[in-house]
Amino acid sequence: RNFNPDGKIKMVHLSNQKLPAAHRIKGMTPSVEVTAELGAGLKAISAGLKGHRAPRQVLDKTRLVRNLHDADLKAAVANPGSGRFKPQSVMNELRKALDQGASKGEKAMVFGDVGLNKGYLTQWLKVARPGEVMVHNGMSTLGIALPQAVGAKLANPRLKVVSVSGDGGLMMNVQEVATAAREKLPLVSLVLMDQSLGLIQNHQRRNALKPSGVDLPALNIKALARGLGARGVVIKDARQIAPAVRKALAANKPTIIGIPVDYAEAHARADKMGQAATKKAAAKKTTAKKTTANKTTAKKVQVRQASAKKAPVRTKSRVRTS
């Protein structure tokens, strides 16, 4: 929606099923829908687009977004934060850990949960190969990452498995850590902790609402992990993340790695959207009042005109005198 707010850019939707009606919103409704298996569909579209170039406005905006993305990552890596870390730097460190394993012939999969963490995972973790990252998009499946990671590790013991979730997502299905411990699965649960249901808070702020019902308790990661038969690690320096992930993948039990994160940038953007929404609503209300007032005035004029037409015409009688 932010990329195509006025809906002028033509969009093609490719999926193995039709786009749900709930997703047909301004800026996201496709001009063309292709219902096919993704691989075959992309090949067919590529063949059809041979010799065509994207509109200049799309190319310019794509370059702008890429440049902003690279600059943002560079700034986050240079200054990852202290005590609470920028999520971009967390994803950069996770990539380092995965690359170290890939250089030794390891194959890894990362399972993303739902929430603000998913946005940062999908935007900031560079994917090295197809199928390396799995996320649930728009399905509200909070807590899905950990059980998916357990299932993947059971199905393929040689696979290096990492789940990425928030503290809210972890608490939804934390009992699966005990399952992983019982099965002696050396998987990693990477938990981005902000003591909040961050995405819900973000949506509230976007609509200029005071955050309500989103606060979470501070998790004692070490005690929680120990009680479930797992290892628990709390990150105090961003440079500890990659080594901690590598050590966890080589362990004989699951590891929960707690990383305090700072979502201030995301919330600041949400606040700006909330302020804009408030101004828009106020302007709409003012326009509505003026429209109502104009309609009322027009109605009164019509009533007066109608009354004037219906009123009998009185003429003065002439009296003859002799």
Buried (B, 14 or more C-beta within 10 A) or exposed (E): EEEBEEBEBEBEBBBEEEBEEEEEEEBBBBEEBBEBEEEEBEEEBEEEEEEEEEEEEBEEBEEEEEEEEEEBBEEBBEEBBEEBBBBBBBBBBBBBBBBBBBEEEBBBBBBBBBBBBBBBBBEBBEEEEEEBBBBBEEEEBBBBBBBBBBBBBBEEEEBBBBBBBBBBBBBBBBEBBBBBBEBEBBBBBBBBBBBBBBBBBBBBBBEBEEBEEBEBEEBEBBEBBEEBBBBBBBBEEBEBBBEBBBBBBEBEBBBBBBBBBBBEEBBEBBBEBBEEBEEEEEEEEEEEEEEEEEEEEEEEEEEEEEEEEEEEEEEEEEEEEE
